Amino acid sequence: MPRFLLALAAACALPATAGLGQPAGPATAGAIVQPAATPQGAAYTRVQRTLDTGTVVTEFVDAGGTVFAVAWSGPFLPDLRALLGPSFDRLATAGTGRGRTSALSINRPDLMLVSAGHMGAFDGRAWLPPKLPAGFDTRQIP
């Protein structure tokens, strides 16, 4: 992902409630909070909110209150530094997009990230495999 695009997103977007791998903050006004459980009975919460930019951000929070997965979709990138928390630094070593589009994929034992898009349409999701609740299906991350 081009560095100027990351800098622009960080400067223009609203901060996330919590970063990946960090304790979740309180749900903001207008957030949709959905308690859920895996087939094995592990509880988690899905928190979805729409930023002022129109981008939808979804956070998945385990029973202990830690964000184990995040997803975003919309016309603008959210503040990826805030959304990805400590995992953000791995983007710098992961490579960059080319031309007018950007695509990035990180496949590591401690971090999975898929992000793609172009001006006006960005989508992505990231999760921490070691932090997934027992039986959580990553296809639940939009």
Phi, psi and chi 1 to 4 in degrees:
 res  aa     phi    psi   chi1   chi2   chi3   chi4
   1 MET       -  129.2 -177.1  173.0  -64.2      -
   2 PRO   -58.1  138.9  -21.8   30.8      -      -
   3 ARG   -62.2  -35.8  -69.2  176.5 -163.6 -112.0
   4 PHE   -65.1  -32.6   75.5   90.3      -      -
   5 LEU   -68.3  -40.7 -171.7   55.2      -      -
   6 LEU   -63.7  -42.5  -70.3  173.3      -      -
   7 ALA   -65.5  -41.0      -      -      -      -
   8 LEU   -63.6  -43.8  177.2   63.3      -      -
   9 ALA   -62.8  -41.6      -      -      -      -
  10 ALA   -66.6  -34.5      -      -      -      -
  11 ALA   -78.2  -30.2      -      -      -      -
  12 CYS  -101.4  -20.5  -63.6      -      -      -
  13 ALA   -92.9  159.6      -      -      -      -
  14 LEU   -76.9  149.3  -64.8  175.4      -      -
  15 PRO   -69.0  153.8   23.7  -31.4      -      -
  16 ALA   -78.8  160.7      -      -      -      -
  17 THR   -62.7  -44.6  -59.6      -      -      -
  18 ALA  -151.9  158.4      -      -      -      -
  19 GLY   -93.3  156.4      -      -      -      -
  20 LEU   -54.2  127.9 -170.5   60.5      -      -
  21 GLY    84.0    1.4      -      -      -      -
  22 GLN  -111.6  163.1  -62.3  177.5  -38.9      -
  23 PRO   -62.6  137.0  -19.7   30.1      -      -
  24 ALA   -72.2  143.2      -      -      -      -
  25 GLY   -89.1 -179.5      -      -      -      -
  26 PRO   -66.8  148.6   23.1  -30.4      -      -
  27 ALA   -65.6  136.2      -      -      -      -
  28 THR   -78.9  163.7   57.0      -      -      -
  29 ALA   -56.7  136.6      -      -      -      -
  30 GLY    85.8   -3.9      -      -      -      -
  31 ALA   -72.3  145.6      -      -      -      -
  32 ILE  -100.2  117.6  -61.2  169.5      -      -
  33 VAL  -109.3  122.4  179.3      -      -      -
  34 GLN  -126.4  106.3  -60.8  172.0  -45.0      -
  35 PRO   -66.4  146.3  -15.9   27.5      -      -
  36 ALA  -151.0  172.8      -      -      -      -
  37 ALA  -147.9  150.2      -      -      -      -
  38 THR   -78.3  166.9   67.3      -      -      -
  39 PRO   -57.2  -25.3  -26.6   34.8      -      -
  40 GLN   -84.5   -1.4  -76.5   79.9    4.8      -
  41 GLY    92.9    5.9      -      -      -      -
  42 ALA   -75.3  121.7      -      -      -      -
  43 ALA   -79.5  145.9      -      -      -      -
  44 TYR  -154.2  169.1   67.0   93.9      -      -
  45 THR  -128.1  138.3  -57.1      -      -      -
  46 ARG  -105.9  123.9  178.9 -178.4  166.4  143.3
  47 VAL  -118.6  117.5  179.5      -      -      -
  48 GLN  -118.1  135.2 -179.5  177.9  -51.9      -
  49 ARG  -145.6  155.2   59.7 -160.3  167.0   77.4
  50 THR  -108.4  123.5  -57.4      -      -      -
  51 LEU   -72.8  163.8  -56.6  178.1      -      -
  52 ASP   -58.6  -24.0  -70.8  -18.5      -      -
  53 THR   -78.2   -8.9   61.8      -      -      -
  54 GLY    95.9   -6.6      -      -      -      -
  55 THR   -77.5  133.9  -63.0      -      -      -
  56 VAL   -95.2  128.1  175.4      -      -      -
  57 VAL  -116.9  132.0  173.0      -      -      -
  58 THR  -122.1  129.8  -54.3      -      -      -
  59 GLU  -116.1  141.3  -63.2  170.7  -19.8      -
  60 PHE  -112.5  123.6  -66.3   80.9      -      -
  61 VAL  -119.9  129.0 -177.6      -      -      -
  62 ASP   -76.8  175.1   67.1   18.9      -      -
  63 ALA   -62.3  -23.5      -      -      -      -
  64 GLY   -84.9   -3.1      -      -      -      -
  65 GLY    92.4   13.2      -      -      -      -
  66 THR  -101.6  136.5  -60.2      -      -      -
  67 VAL   -75.0  117.4  176.9      -      -      -
  68 PHE  -105.9  -12.3   65.6   86.3      -      -
  69 ALA  -156.0  150.9      -      -      -      -
  70 VAL  -140.6  155.0  -65.4      -      -      -
  71 ALA  -145.5  153.4      -      -      -      -
  72 TRP  -145.6  149.3   58.7   92.7      -      -
  73 SER  -157.4  127.4  178.6      -      -      -
  74 GLY   161.7 -171.9      -      -      -      -
  75 PRO   -74.3  -18.2   24.3  -32.0      -      -
  76 PHE  -133.9  147.4  -63.8   95.3      -      -
  77 LEU   -67.7  139.9  -80.9  169.7      -      -
  78 PRO   -74.8  178.0   27.9  -33.5      -      -
  79 ASP   -70.6   94.2  179.6  -10.2      -      -
  80 LEU   -65.2  -31.1  -67.4  180.0      -      -
  81 ARG   -60.9  -43.8 -178.3  173.6  -64.0  -79.2
  82 ALA   -74.9  -41.0      -      -      -      -
  83 LEU   -67.5  -39.0 -166.4   64.8      -      -
  84 LEU   -90.6   -9.9  -61.9  176.7      -      -
  85 GLY    56.3 -137.3      -      -      -      -
  86 PRO   -61.5  -20.7  -20.3   29.1      -      -
  87 SER   -73.0  -14.3  -60.8      -      -      -
  88 PHE   -57.4  -37.1  178.2   82.2      -      -
  89 ASP   -61.6  -22.0  -68.2  -23.3      -      -
  90 ARG   -70.8  -19.2  -64.5 -174.1 -169.8  124.5
  91 LEU   -64.5  -36.2  -69.3  178.6      -      -
  92 ALA   -62.1  -30.3      -      -      -      -
  93 THR   -98.0   -0.1   60.1      -      -      -
  94 ALA   -88.0  -13.3      -      -      -      -
  95 GLY   113.6  177.5      -      -      -      -
  96 THR  -132.5  157.5   61.1      -      -      -
  97 GLY   -76.3  170.8      -      -      -      -
  98 ARG  -128.1  145.8  -60.8  178.8 -163.8  -86.3
  99 GLY    68.2 -142.1      -      -      -      -
 100 ARG   -89.9   -1.4  -60.9 -177.6   71.2  137.6
 101 THR  -120.7  163.1   64.1      -      -      -
 102 SER  -137.9  141.4   64.5      -      -      -
 103 ALA  -143.3  140.6      -      -      -      -
 104 LEU  -147.2  138.6  177.4   64.0      -      -
 105 SER  -139.3  129.8  179.2      -      -      -
 106 ILE  -122.4  126.0  -62.5  173.9      -      -
 107 ASN  -128.3   93.3 -176.0  -11.2      -      -
 108 ARG  -129.7  159.9  -63.0  173.0   41.0  140.6
 109 PRO   -61.3  -27.2  -20.0   28.7      -      -
 110 ASP  -104.3   -6.6   60.0  -23.0      -      -
 111 LEU  -156.6  130.0  173.6   66.8      -      -
 112 MET  -119.4  132.1  -62.5  -70.4  -70.3      -
 113 LEU  -146.2  134.3 -179.0  140.4      -      -
 114 VAL  -133.7  123.3  178.0      -      -      -
 115 SER  -141.4  138.0  177.5      -      -      -
 116 ALA  -152.1  161.5      -      -      -      -
 117 GLY   155.0 -178.4      -      -      -      -
 118 HIS  -151.5  171.6   55.4   83.1      -      -
 119 MET   -47.8  119.4 -166.8   64.5  102.2      -
 120 GLY    95.8   -7.8      -      -      -      -
 121 ALA  -154.7   98.2      -      -      -      -
 122 PHE  -121.3  139.5  -66.4   94.9      -      -
 123 ASP  -139.1  147.3  -68.7  -68.8      -      -
 124 GLY  -170.7  164.2      -      -      -      -
 125 ARG  -155.2  150.6   59.2 -167.3 -168.0  132.7
 126 ALA  -148.4  147.9      -      -      -      -
 127 TRP  -152.1  161.7   64.2   93.8      -      -
 128 LEU  -106.9  100.1  -57.6  171.6      -      -
 129 PRO   -50.2  -41.8  -29.5   37.7      -      -
 130 PRO   -68.3  -17.2  -14.9   24.6      -      -
 131 LYS   -98.0   -3.6  -58.0  -72.9 -174.5 -177.5
 132 LEU   -64.5  135.6  -64.3  175.6      -      -
 133 PRO   -61.5  150.0  -21.7   32.0      -      -
 134 ALA   -53.4  123.1      -      -      -      -
 135 GLY    85.2    2.3      -      -      -      -
 136 PHE   -67.9  130.2 -177.5   83.6      -      -
 137 ASP   -97.4  117.6 -175.4  -12.6      -      -
 138 THR   -64.8  -11.0   56.6      -      -      -
 139 ARG   -69.9  -10.1  -69.0  176.8  -68.1 -175.0
 140 GLN   -75.9  -14.4  -62.1  -63.4  -45.9      -
 141 ILE   -84.5  117.0  -54.0  169.1      -      -
 142 PRO   -61.2      -   14.6  -18.1      -      -
